[in-house]
Amino acid sequence: MKMAELRSALEDNGLEGVTTLQVAGNIIFDPGEHSAAACATLIRHTVRERFGHDLPVIIRSHEQLVDAERRNPFIGSQEARWVMTVFLDQAPQPGTSLDPAAGAPNLFAVDGFEVFIRYASDVAGSKLQSTWFEKRLGVVGTARNANTVAKLIQLTA
């Protein structure tokens, strides 16, 4: 789906100040008086009806993005494109744990509604992808590298 068409469709359905970043579905908008849950429902419905894709929608406010970046223990430890945040739709169930050695030599940390990952060198070749965490934690997630998170913070300020 083309981002210009997505922006237009979302504005047609009531979102204001819609902009996009890259082609990965990063949408920045003014929620106005709407809750995050209402906005997620509107976005998911619009994408399904207009483009025929039923995709999960995960929303973070500017403050939540800043907080996630602040809590990421790997920021500055590796080239930014190899430091990832997986934004989760919900916190994993209490007591859910993952073996820290599972992705060696890559590192990860689960913290609330995010998983932080530091890849040693190759993102694509690692099993530590969103789907790996989704299956083991029973959640839905979407990953963004540190460069993209920083841009989203700038755009939402």
Summary of the structure (lengths in Angstrom):
residues: 157
radius of gyration: 16.0
end to end distance: 26.4
largest distance: 47.4
contacts: 423
relative contact order: 0.17
helix: 39%
strand: 20%
